[in-house]
Amino acid sequence: MKKQANSLINEKSPYLLQHAFNPVNWLPWGEPAFARAREENKPIFLSVGYSTCHWCHVMAHESFEDEEIAAYLNRYFICIKVDREERPDVDRIYMTATQALTGGGGWPMSVFLLPDLSPFYAGTYFPPRQKHGRPGFLDLLAALQQSWQDNPSRVRQAAETLTSHLQTLAATSMAGEIDPAAAHAAFTQLREVYDRKHGGFGPAPKFPRPVIFQFLLRYSGAGEAAGQARAMALETLRRMAGGGMYDLLGGGFHRYSVDEQWRVPHFEKMLYDQAQLAMAYLEAFQVSGDPFFRRIGTETLDYVLRDMTDGQGGFFSAEDADSAEPDDPAKHGEGAFYTWRADEIHAILDNDLAAIFNFHYGVKPAGNAFADPLAEFTNKNIFHQPHSREETAREFGRGAADIEHLLSLAREQLALSRATRPRPHLDDKVICAWNGLMISALTKGYQVTANQTYLACAQRSADFILSTLVDRETGALLRRYRQGEAGLAAQLDDYAFLIQGLIDLYESSFVISYLQSAIKLTEKQIELFADQRSGGFFDTTGHDATLLMRMKNDYDSAEPAANSVAALNLLRLTPLGGPEWREMGRKTIAAFAGQLKANPTAMPLMLTALDFYQAQPTQIIIAGSQESSETQKMISAVHSFFWPRATLLLADGGSGQEFLGKHLPETAHLSAKNGRACAYVCRDFTCSLPTTEVDELVKMLRGSR
């Protein structure tokens, strides 16, 4: 019998469309759903998730495709589906409620609301019927419906109490005096929880928080502290890339590791992880000079350009953890695309090559996923690197270069075979914020490698976003694009992350329009999101009356808190925006001073902004034609440095310099000397004598870090 579509069939979100043929009468978030709840006096069941969420798939199959459960939901509740990636504002409010009620959170998120949208009960995944000590979803629905029917005033009181608590949390100011010792306190906390055996911070499961690497690579504490900070970052990055979290055959990183050794990952791949981790590895190369980090960074960029790029230049959101089993397409499982049985490897590689590959990458006849908590990968292998090149060379009596060649050959053969497998589901929506992160990563890739493809793809993405996701009448951003349709009001992270990407793109391309767009979007961000009373920025504009409150995210998690990025953007743009933007950057940091004092590791990127604020403002200005080889050599010299506390400007004698001169009068008349490109290093708006020699510029840079 043909399935009947529900109201989600007209949505653009891949997650919502995954549920468009459920027997549940799902409605999208919006006034029609809320009006029905009010008119029928029914509670709302709000289900929040995203399209590549493994446990969202499980609950959908077990409960939302179950006819009995669907019938109960349809009879007694108004059912609303939300894609958390499209609507992080809705997700954040009700995740805060879920955490307040249960002490934890996650997806799928299951929240029950009154018709006025105030929450009264919440949880995450529920099995369809009671098992493993967890209440069954159908039993829960019956209990909640009975409570609503028998004692609605008690339910309303619970909702009122919880909503009041949430509003108090949102209204509580975290502002205070900035503690100059906060960075050292954060470093000390990270050092205390650092896993000296396996890398990473804290016990399993281990999530990569790229903001921690950004902070540690920039930390310049007294004595040996800076060296220790960088060593922790570099070793963790090395261990992550040597474990199962890294896709050995295709590049890119999976979401997190379920074990402490980074061996067994949760296999979904998110764009925001690829962008931030590529940046981390490329910065690690700049810091260390070790080509290993450059290779991992560029392989991650190459994966995104190959498998996650829209034909118009935008970048897709994610690839699923689940896919069809290669030898049984009717059966789906987590990691099916990425895991291997030993016999599959021997069918592709000859015996000698298979022996070398299996030794080096830990392949076992009975499988190697010993840390698999749910036994999902029985008899399967997840590639990791228990042996070094040198150990493998000794084991097989070959030279290290020979081993490297053979391993590369084996990886190529296995990758070709894997390409014939059913691929995981691709979430092909384009999120403005995440594209901003990717633009930054690609510009860093260009700066490190001089690969013009990275710069061209960054420019193509920026041009696509600026032409497609900007409202021509208001200048405001939109959040999401998919299949020809742009929509949804942008949130603070969309502005902050894109502005950061545009600043980074200018410092690689020196196309002045990118810098001008960054300034215009900053002005619009201030207009729409600034908290003029307490400092910092709200996550939302306040124009959506369906949201219970305006919040400020105070945690740099898998994605940075938008305020952390916004503070750094304001400080970087101060030479062009004026001293009021520097003060606004300071106030943004101060708006979270209470959080930084109570829990310094909560916002490592805000501490990076604080470091930038405390440093002496530095501009490096190259004067000369961009096409000149001498100019390019000077730009390349600057790009080769890890210099996170400076801005790079080009005085090219054209419209770009004319624009800069209006804001920075000292740049208006800078020019090449006797036809030769020259460089100035400026601090506190006072510039050094110019140099036309690259070696002298390098000395100046080294002496002023």
Secondary structure, DSSP 8 states (H G I E B T S, - for coil): ------GGGG---HHHHHTTTSSS--EESSHHHHHHHHHHT--EEEEEE-TT-HHHHHHIIIIIT-HHHHHHHHHH-EEEEEETTT-HHHHHHHHHHHHHHHS---SSEEEEE-TTS-EEEEES---SS-BTTB--HHHHHHHHHHHHHH-HHHHHHHHHHHHHHHHHHHHS-------TTHHHHHHHHHHHHB-TTT-SBSSSSB---HHHHHHHHH---TTTHHHHHHHHHHHHHHHHHTSTTB-TTT--B-SEESSTTS-SEE--EEHHHHHHHHHHHHHHHHHH--HHHHHHHHHHHHHHHHHSB-TTS-BEEEE-SEEEETTEEEEEEETTTT-B-HHHHHTTS-HHHHHHHHHHTT--TT-S-TT-TT-TTTT-B----SS-HHHHHHHHT--HHHHHHHHHHHHHHHHHHHTTS----EEEEEEHHHHHHHHHHHHHHHHHH--HHHHHHHHHHHHHHHHHSB-TTT--BEEEEETTEEEEE--HHHHHHHHHHHHHHHHHH--HHHHHHHHHHHHHHHHHHB-TTTSSB-SS-S--TTSS---------SS--HHHHHHHHHHHTHHHH-HHHHHHHHHHHHTTHHHHHH-GGG-HHHHHHHHHHHS--EEEEEES-TT-HHHHHHHHHHHTS--TTEEEEEE-SSHHHHHHHHH-GGGTT---BTTB-EEEEEETTEE---B--HHHHHHHHHHH-
